[in-house]
């Protein structure tokens, strides 16, 4: 990098100053973790550091040039020109990003330095946290209300049959609350990286049968597993992830329709898919369906049993084992949920 061409303001004409001294401010900005743009009074970008060039897809040869031409973002220029506003948070137009623009005086006369911090991921995480708290409050309110009503009913004089009915309801809601708390604890442990991955040889066909028996899935299950397919993976975590996918399919697939399970080796990955024959999910929900308590149709979801955490746990279990999950529309209707593990499959002799 020829740092001497990035000399600032009045130092640019100071022939007596060594090049490495003249260029020092730019050298510091070049290595800064934040995006940095140095502009003159005409809003011409004289310098953009590495972070800014990567974000705005610039090359050093494009400089100097107009800020608007280089970034295509009028809001960035407006934030820099906003006088007394030193910090401005804005949403960009030509890229899905939220940034914080901080303006400070430059090194030379009339120059300014605009630091641009990409807050997109931070704001997304804040939104997810807020939605999680709201959804958790909603999920807890229903069983707690039902539990309280059952307890209040038991206080009064009731026939024995009614007393047993309300007692069963109270036990059911208590179990539901316990399941939510247990799933939240498990999610917290997974996200904290605590669970150890215990690898062993797993026969996929046997695993599907075991999961169905253990979870008492009373549905027509059509299984197609590549003959002899097995992998080395954490059996319990894989079993739980598969059980969650089967449980989700059973909730949203008509009782008379089968649930289809397919497992095969595809390009070095073990791919397990679970297909239901329900109404399907619109594509705009696909990226968020694995979030905690996320509901495509809240009204319909209230009628379904469960904690609302199964798919989130499946995602984290897959990531813990180095894999991934996704969903897509099924041909002919319904939805496919897929789990892929980057494990070389093995076959039994």
C-alpha positions in Angstrom: 0.0 0.0 0.0 1.4 3.4 -1.0 0.5 5.3 2.2 2.0 8.6 0.9 -0.9 9.1 -1.5 -3.3 9.2 1.5 -1.7 12.2 3.2 -4.1 14.4 5.0 -5.0 18.1 4.4 -2.3 20.5 5.0 0.3 17.8 5.5 -0.3 16.7 1.9 1.7 19.8 0.7 4.4 19.6 3.3 7.3 18.2 1.3 9.6 18.2 4.3 7.6 15.6 6.2 8.6 12.0 5.6 6.0 9.8 3.9 5.6 7.4 6.8 4.8 10.3 9.1 2.4 12.0 6.7 0.5 8.8 6.2 0.4 7.7 9.8 -3.2 8.8 10.5 -4.5 6.9 7.5 -2.4 3.9 8.5 -4.2 3.8 11.9 -7.6 4.2 10.2 -6.8 1.5 7.7 -6.5 -1.1 10.5 -9.4 0.2 12.5 -12.2 -2.4 13.1 -14.9 0.2 12.3 -15.5 1.6 8.9 -13.9 5.0 8.4 -14.4 7.5 5.7 -12.4 10.8 5.4 -14.3 13.5 3.5 -13.6 17.0 2.5 -15.9 20.0 2.5 -17.6 19.0 -0.8 -18.5 15.5 0.6 -15.8 13.9 -1.5 -14.4 10.7 0.0 -10.6 11.1 0.1 -10.0 7.9 2.0 -11.9 4.7 3.0 -10.3 2.1 5.2 -10.4 -1.6 4.6 -13.6 -2.2 6.6 -15.4 0.5 4.6 -14.1 -0.7 1.3 -15.3 -4.2 2.0 -18.7 -3.1 3.3 -19.4 -0.6 0.4 -17.5 -2.8 -2.2 -15.0 -0.1 -3.1 -11.4 -0.2 -4.5 -8.7 2.3 -3.7 -8.7 3.3 -7.4 -12.2 4.7 -7.1 -11.0 7.4 -4.7 -11.5 10.3 -4.4 -15.1 10.5 -5.4 -18.5 11.7 -4.2 -19.9 10.0 -1.1 -23.2 9.4 -2.8 -21.7 7.9 -5.9 -19.5 5.6 -3.8 -22.0 4.4 -1.3 -25.4 5.1 -3.1 -26.8 6.0 0.3 -28.3 9.4 0.7 -29.0 8.8 4.3 -25.3 8.4 5.1 -24.6 11.9 3.6 -27.6 13.3 5.5 -26.3 11.9 8.7 -22.8 13.3 8.2 -24.3 16.8 7.3 -26.6 16.8 10.3 -24.6 19.4 12.2 -25.1 19.0 15.9 -26.0 15.3 15.6 -22.7 13.6 16.3 -24.2 10.1 16.4 -26.9 9.0 13.9 -28.4 5.5 13.6 -29.8 4.9 10.2 -31.2 2.1 8.1 -29.6 1.8 4.7 -31.6 1.5 1.5 -29.4 -0.4 -0.9 -28.3 -3.1 1.6 -30.2 -4.7 4.5 -28.2 -3.0 7.3 -28.5 -0.7 10.2 -25.5 1.5 10.9 -24.4 4.1 13.4 -22.6 7.1 11.9 -20.2 9.0 14.2 -18.7 12.2 12.8 -15.5 13.8 14.2 -13.2 16.6 12.9 -10.5 15.5 10.5 -6.8 16.0 10.4 -6.7 18.8 7.8 -8.7 22.0 7.4 -12.4 21.3 6.6 -11.9 17.6 6.7 -14.1 15.3 8.7 -13.9 11.6 9.6 -17.1 9.5 9.6 -16.9 6.3 11.5 -19.6 3.8 10.5 -20.5 0.9 12.8 -22.6 -2.0 11.4 -25.3 -2.6 14.1 -27.4 -5.0 12.0 -26.6 -8.1 14.0 -26.9 -6.3 17.3 -30.3 -4.9 16.5 -31.4 -8.4 15.2 -30.4 -10.0 18.5 -32.2 -7.3 20.5 -35.4 -7.9 18.5 -35.0 -11.7 19.0 -34.6 -11.1 22.8 -37.6 -8.8 23.0 -39.7 -11.3 21.1 -38.5 -14.2 23.2 -39.5 -12.4 26.4 -42.9 -11.5 25.0 -43.5 -15.0 23.7 -42.3 -16.7 26.9 -44.7 -14.6 28.9 -47.5 -15.6 26.6 -46.6 -19.3 26.7 -46.4 -19.3 30.5 -49.6 -17.3 31.0 -51.9 -19.9 29.4 -50.9 -22.9 31.6 -50.6 -20.8 34.7 -54.1 -19.4 34.2 -55.5 -22.9 33.6 -53.7 -24.2 36.6 -55.1 -21.5 38.8 -58.6 -22.0 37.6 -58.3 -25.8 38.3 -56.9 -25.0 41.8 -59.7 -22.6 42.6 -62.3 -25.1 41.5 -60.8 -27.7 43.8 -61.2 -25.4 46.8 -65.0 -25.6 46.6 -67.3 -28.5 47.3 -67.3 -30.6 44.2 -68.6 -34.1 43.2 -65.8 -36.7 43.2 -65.9 -36.9 39.4 -65.4 -33.2 38.9 -62.7 -33.1 41.6 -60.8 -35.8 39.7 -61.3 -33.9 36.4 -59.9 -30.7 37.8 -57.0 -32.5 39.5 -56.1 -34.1 36.2 -56.2 -30.7 34.5 -53.9 -29.2 37.2 -51.4 -32.1 36.7 -51.5 -31.7 33.0 -50.7 -28.0 33.2 -48.0 -28.5 35.8 -46.4 -31.1 33.4 -46.6 -28.6 30.6 -44.9 -25.9 32.7 -42.2 -28.4 33.7 -41.6 -29.2 30.1 -41.2 -25.6 29.1 -38.8 -25.0 32.0 -36.8 -28.2 31.1 -36.6 -27.2 27.5 -35.4 -23.7 28.3 -32.8 -25.2 30.6 -31.6 -27.5 27.9 -31.4 -24.6 25.4 -29.4 -22.6 27.8 -27.0 -25.5 28.4 -26.6 -26.1 24.6 -26.0 -22.4 23.9 -23.5 -22.2 26.7 -21.6 -25.1 25.0 -21.9 -27.4 28.1 -23.2 -30.6 26.6 -20.5 -33.1 25.6 -20.9 -34.8 22.2 -20.6 -38.6 22.7 -20.0 -40.2 19.4 -20.9 -43.8 18.6 -22.0 -45.8 15.6 -25.7 -45.2 14.8 -27.8 -47.3 12.4 -30.3 -44.8 11.0 -33.1 -47.4 10.3 -32.8 -48.7 13.9 -32.8 -45.1 15.2 -36.1 -44.2 13.5 -37.7 -47.3 15.0 -36.4 -46.5 18.4 -37.6 -42.9 18.3 -41.0 -43.9 17.2 -41.3 -46.5 20.0 -39.9 -44.2 22.7 -42.2 -41.3 21.8 -45.3 -43.4 21.2 -45.9 -41.9 17.8 -49.3 -43.2 16.8 -49.2 -42.1 13.2 -48.6 -43.7 9.8 -44.9 -43.4 9.3 -43.3 -44.1 5.9 -39.6 -44.6 6.3 -37.0 -44.7 3.4 -33.5 -45.1 4.7 -30.6 -45.9 2.4 -29.8 -49.6 3.0 -27.1 -50.1 5.6 -26.7 -46.4 6.3 -25.0 -45.6 9.5 -22.9 -42.8 10.9 -20.7 -42.0 13.8 -22.7 -39.3 15.8 -24.2 -38.6 19.2 -27.0 -41.1 19.3 -29.1 -39.4 22.0 -28.8 -35.9 20.5 -29.7 -37.2 17.0 -32.6 -39.1 18.4 -34.0 -36.1 20.2 -33.6 -33.9 17.1 -35.4 -36.5 15.0 -38.1 -36.9 17.7 -38.7 -33.1 17.6 -39.1 -33.1 13.8 -41.5 -36.1 14.0 -43.5 -34.4 16.7 -43.7 -31.2 14.7 -44.9 -33.1 11.6 -47.6 -34.9 13.6 -49.0 -31.7 14.9 -49.5 -30.0 11.6 -50.2 -33.0 9.3 -53.8 -34.4 9.0 -54.3 -37.6 11.0 -55.1 -39.6 7.9 -52.0 -38.5 6.1 -48.6 -40.3 6.6 -45.4 -38.7 7.9 -42.5 -39.4 5.5 -38.9 -39.9 6.8 -36.0 -40.2 4.4 -32.3 -40.6 5.2 -29.5 -40.8 2.8 -25.9 -39.7 2.1 -25.7 -36.7 -0.2 -22.4 -35.1 -1.1 -20.6 -36.0 2.1 -23.5 -35.2 4.4 -26.0 -37.4 6.1 -29.4 -35.8 5.3 -32.5 -36.7 7.2 -35.8 -35.2 6.0 -39.2 -35.3 7.6 -42.2 -34.4 5.5 -45.7 -33.6 6.6 -48.8 -33.2 4.5 -50.2 -30.1 6.2 -50.9 -26.6 4.9 -47.2 -25.8 4.4 -45.4 -22.6 5.5 -45.0 -19.4 3.5 -41.3 -18.8 2.5 -41.1 -15.6 4.5 -41.3 -17.7 7.7 -38.6 -20.2 6.8 -35.7 -18.3 8.2 -37.4 -17.8 11.6 -39.3 -21.1 12.1 -36.4 -22.5 14.2 -36.5 -19.6 16.7 -37.8 -20.1 20.2 -41.6 -19.8 20.4 -41.9 -18.5 16.8 -45.4 -19.0 15.4 -46.4 -18.9 11.8 -50.1 -18.8 12.8 -50.5 -17.9 16.5 -54.2 -18.6 16.5 -53.7 -22.1 15.2 -50.7 -22.8 17.3 -52.6 -22.2 20.5 -54.7 -25.3 19.7 -51.6 -27.4 19.3 -49.9 -29.1 22.3 -46.2 -28.6 23.0 -43.8 -26.1 24.4 -42.9 -24.2 21.2 -39.2 -25.0 21.7 -38.8 -28.3 19.8 -37.6 -26.8 16.5 -35.2 -24.4 18.3 -33.7 -27.3 20.3 -33.4 -29.3 17.0 -31.4 -26.5 15.4 -29.1 -26.1 18.4 -28.5 -29.9 18.6 -27.7 -30.0 14.9 -25.2 -27.1 15.3 -23.7 -28.8 18.4 -22.9 -31.8 16.2 -21.6 -29.6 13.4 -24.7 -29.8 11.3 -27.5 -27.6 10.0 -31.3 -27.6 9.6 -33.6 -26.0 7.2 -37.1 -26.2 5.8 -38.7 -26.0 2.4 -41.9 -26.6 0.6 -42.7 -30.2 -0.3 -43.7 -31.2 -3.8 -47.5 -31.7 -3.9 -48.1 -29.8 -0.7 -46.9 -29.9 2.9 -43.5 -29.0 4.4 -40.1 -30.7 4.6 -37.8 -30.2 7.5 -34.3 -31.4 7.0 -31.3 -32.1 9.2 -27.8 -32.5 7.7 -24.7 -33.7 9.5 -21.2 -33.3 8.1 -20.3 -36.8 9.0 -19.0 -39.3 6.5 -21.5 -42.2 6.5 -20.4 -45.7 7.0 -22.1 -49.0 6.1 -22.3 -52.1 8.1 -20.4 -55.1 6.8 
